[in-house]
């Protein structure tokens, strides 16, 4: 007599409070950026060593991640990488949804650039980086193109968006988490560039919803940040290499932790 098929192991569930999750993400960003600012000011502010500024950004990401993970234990039956969205998923649908999201983002960003016109031109499209030290360059690239996409996706999509879906469903959750995602960049980008960032947050939330995995979101986020960083450095042929290296490193670091597969129901 054949043995009955093994029952699939139940995936770890999380019942995070939407209000508490919003507070935790906001507080984590304030604490992380506050510590980074304090370290920078202690080192001389804008006149201090560039490597200190870059290292303070890495420290801020580490603080935010630590706060999110600590808070996520509250309401989680068994907190693990899968609980926060680090799951493997089918490559084809993940690539498809990421491409759809990227095309939608480019369309919105292009339309927004036409609307704001001269304001966006004067702002230069974002911050410019003038760094000569290769060590500092590597630190900035590692922070902006690798750790920031990982930490922000875990915070805003894996934790906050997942909690907000319990409030009114995925679309309002995507909208609210996207607005908060855009607002979180107010200290770095000019005000006229924040709405496209909010749209980017919405796009990433929906990619996560339809794939059930943060990996395509992190890849898309790393691609975007690498493109912006390469332009900010004034690079040319180095930009595609930076994109490939950033996406590959981010996914390579997370792949060993992403052992479970995404729920097929969400993909359908």
C-alpha positions in Angstrom: 0.0 0.0 0.0 1.4 3.3 -1.0 2.1 5.8 1.7 -0.1 8.9 1.7 1.5 12.0 0.2 3.2 14.2 2.7 1.2 17.3 3.7 2.9 20.5 2.7 4.5 22.3 5.5 2.5 25.4 6.5 4.3 28.6 5.7 5.1 31.0 8.5 2.2 33.4 9.0 2.5 37.0 10.2 -0.4 39.1 11.6 1.3 42.5 11.9 -0.8 45.4 12.9 -1.0 48.0 10.1 -0.7 50.9 12.5 2.2 49.4 14.5 4.0 48.5 11.3 3.7 52.1 10.0 5.0 53.4 13.2 7.9 51.0 13.3 9.1 51.7 9.7 8.8 55.5 10.3 10.7 55.2 13.6 13.3 53.0 12.1 14.0 55.5 9.3 14.1 58.4 11.7 16.5 56.6 14.1 18.7 55.3 11.3 19.0 58.6 9.5 19.4 60.4 12.8 22.4 58.2 13.7 23.9 58.7 10.2 23.5 62.5 10.5 25.0 62.5 14.0 28.0 60.5 12.8 28.5 62.8 9.8 28.3 65.9 11.9 30.7 64.5 14.4 33.2 63.9 11.6 32.9 67.5 10.4 29.7 67.5 8.4 30.1 68.2 4.6 33.8 69.0 5.2 34.4 65.6 6.9 35.9 62.5 5.1 33.7 61.1 2.4 34.3 57.6 3.7 32.6 58.5 7.0 29.5 59.7 5.2 29.4 56.5 3.1 29.9 54.4 6.2 27.2 56.2 8.1 24.8 55.3 5.4 25.7 51.7 5.8 25.2 52.0 9.5 21.8 53.6 9.0 20.7 50.6 6.8 21.9 48.2 9.5 19.9 50.0 12.2 16.7 50.1 10.1 17.0 46.4 9.3 17.6 45.5 13.0 14.6 47.5 14.1 12.3 45.9 11.4 13.4 42.4 12.2 13.0 43.0 16.0 9.5 44.4 15.5 8.5 41.7 13.0 8.8 39.1 15.8 5.7 40.7 17.2 2.8 39.1 15.4 4.8 36.4 13.6 4.2 32.7 14.4 7.7 31.9 13.3 9.8 34.7 11.9 12.1 33.7 9.1 13.3 35.0 5.7 10.2 33.7 4.1 8.0 35.6 6.5 9.5 38.9 5.2 9.1 37.9 1.6 12.5 36.3 0.8 11.2 33.4 -1.2 12.2 31.8 -4.5 9.7 32.2 -7.4 9.4 31.3 -11.0 11.8 33.2 -13.2 9.5 33.8 -16.1 6.6 35.5 -14.2 9.0 37.4 -12.0 10.8 38.8 -15.0 7.5 39.6 -16.7 6.1 41.5 -13.8 9.4 43.3 -13.2 9.4 44.5 -16.9 5.8 45.6 -16.7 6.6 47.5 -13.5 9.6 49.1 -15.1 7.8 50.2 -18.2 5.0 51.7 -16.1 7.5 53.5 -14.0 9.3 54.9 -17.0 6.0 56.1 -18.5 5.0 57.9 -15.3 8.4 59.4 -14.8 8.5 60.6 -18.4 5.0 62.2 -18.1 6.0 63.7 -14.7 9.1 65.2 -16.2 7.0 66.9 -18.9 4.7 68.3 -16.2 7.3 69.7 -13.8 9.4 70.9 -16.7 12.0 73.4 -15.7 12.0 72.4 -12.1 13.2 69.0 -12.8 15.9 70.4 -15.2 17.2 72.8 -12.6 17.4 70.1 -10.0 19.5 67.9 -12.3 17.3 64.9 -11.8 18.8 64.1 -8.3 22.0 64.4 -6.3 25.4 64.5 -8.0 28.4 62.6 -6.7 31.9 63.9 -7.0 34.2 61.3 -5.5 37.8 60.5 -6.4 38.7 57.9 -3.8 37.9 54.4 -5.2 37.3 53.1 -1.6 34.7 55.7 -1.1 33.2 55.0 -4.5 32.8 51.3 -3.6 31.2 52.2 -0.3 28.7 54.5 -1.9 27.9 51.9 -4.6 27.5 49.1 -2.0 25.2 51.3 0.1 23.0 52.8 -2.6 22.9 49.9 -5.1 23.0 46.8 -2.8 22.1 47.4 0.9 19.6 50.1 0.3 17.4 48.0 -2.1 17.6 45.0 0.3 16.8 46.9 3.5 14.1 49.2 1.9 12.3 46.2 0.2 12.3 44.3 3.5 11.0 47.3 5.4 8.5 48.8 2.9 7.3 45.7 1.0 8.1 42.6 3.1 7.0 44.2 6.4 4.9 47.3 5.9 3.0 46.4 2.7 2.3 42.9 4.1 0.8 44.5 7.2 -1.2 47.1 5.4 -2.9 44.5 3.1 -4.8 43.3 6.3 -6.3 46.8 6.4 -8.0 47.4 3.0 -6.3 44.9 0.6 -3.4 45.2 -1.7 -4.2 48.3 -3.7 -4.7 50.8 -0.8 -1.7 49.1 0.9 0.4 49.7 -2.2 -0.7 53.3 -2.4 0.1 54.1 1.2 3.3 52.2 1.4 4.4 53.9 -1.9 3.7 57.4 -0.4 5.7 56.6 2.7 8.5 55.2 0.5 8.6 58.4 -1.5 8.5 60.6 1.7 11.4 58.6 3.1 13.7 60.0 0.4 12.8 63.7 1.2 16.2 64.3 2.8 18.0 63.2 -0.4 15.9 64.3 -3.4 14.2 67.6 -4.2 10.4 67.7 -3.7 9.5 67.5 -7.4 11.2 64.1 -7.6 9.3 62.6 -4.7 6.0 61.7 -6.6 7.9 59.4 -9.1 9.5 57.7 -6.1 6.1 57.2 -4.6 5.0 55.6 -7.8 8.1 53.4 -7.8 7.0 52.2 -4.3 3.6 51.3 -5.6 5.1 49.4 -8.6 7.4 47.5 -6.3 4.5 46.6 -4.0 2.5 45.2 -6.8 5.4 43.2 -8.2 5.7 41.7 -4.7 2.0 41.0 -4.6 1.9 39.2 -8.0 5.1 37.2 -7.6 4.9 36.5 -3.8 8.6 37.2 -3.6 10.8 40.2 -2.7 13.6 39.0 -5.0 12.3 40.5 -8.2 11.5 43.7 -6.3 15.1 43.9 -5.0 16.5 43.2 -8.4 14.3 46.0 -9.9 15.2 48.3 -7.1 18.9 47.6 -7.4 18.7 48.2 -11.2 17.1 51.6 -10.7 19.5 52.7 -8.0 22.5 51.5 -10.0 21.3 53.4 -13.1 20.8 56.6 -11.0 24.1 56.2 -9.3 26.0 55.6 -12.5 24.5 58.8 -14.0 25.3 60.7 -10.8 29.0 59.7 -11.0 29.0 60.8 -14.7 29.8 57.3 -15.9 29.2 56.0 -19.4 30.1 52.4 -20.4 30.5 51.6 -16.7 26.7 51.9 -16.0 25.6 48.6 -17.5 28.4 46.8 -15.6 27.3 48.6 -12.4 23.7 47.4 -13.0 24.7 43.8 -13.6 27.1 43.8 -10.6 24.5 45.4 -8.2 21.6 43.1 -9.2 23.8 40.1 -9.1 25.4 40.9 -5.7 22.0 41.7 -4.1 20.4 38.5 -5.3 23.5 36.5 -4.6 23.6 37.6 -1.0 19.9 36.8 -0.4 19.7 33.6 -2.4 21.0 31.3 0.4 18.3 32.7 2.7 15.5 32.3 0.2 14.9 28.5 0.6 11.1 28.4 0.4 9.0 29.0 -2.7 6.5 31.8 -3.1 2.8 30.8 -2.8 1.5 29.8 -6.2 -1.9 31.2 -5.4 -0.5 34.8 -5.5 1.2 34.1 -8.9 -2.1 33.0 -10.3 
